[in-house]
Amino acid sequence: HCGISGKKPLVGNNVSHSNRKTRRRWLPNIQVAAVLSDTLGRTVSLKLTTNAIRTIEHNGGIDAYLLKTPASKLGEAERALKKQIAKAAAKK
């Protein structure tokens, strides 16, 4: 699942014309994206949904987005990245 948007697979039923139900999953559109962190001075590779990539770009980059988002709304990898960015920003 995506650590930024929190999207994960949804489950439900395929329903045929005769009303038979079979289980199915809808998978989120997850991409491996290399996002540039200005504070760290390097690219960071993350698994993100396309929606999350747009959200990051709308908010001015990964650094700005992570610093203003509460840690409770982020995934584990994103929390670790947020700590690295905050530490590097405090150093500068």
Number of C-alpha atoms within 10 A of each C-alpha: 16 22 19 25 17 13 17 15 11 10 11 11 11 13 12 9 7 6 8 9 12 10 9 12 11 10 12 16 14 18 14 11 15 13 17 15 16 14 18 16 9 11 12 13 11 18 17 23 23 17 15 19 20 12 16 18 13 11 13 10 17 23 21 17 17 21 14 10 13 11 15 8 13 18 16 13 12 18 20 13 18 23 14 14 21 16 13 13 13 9 8 6
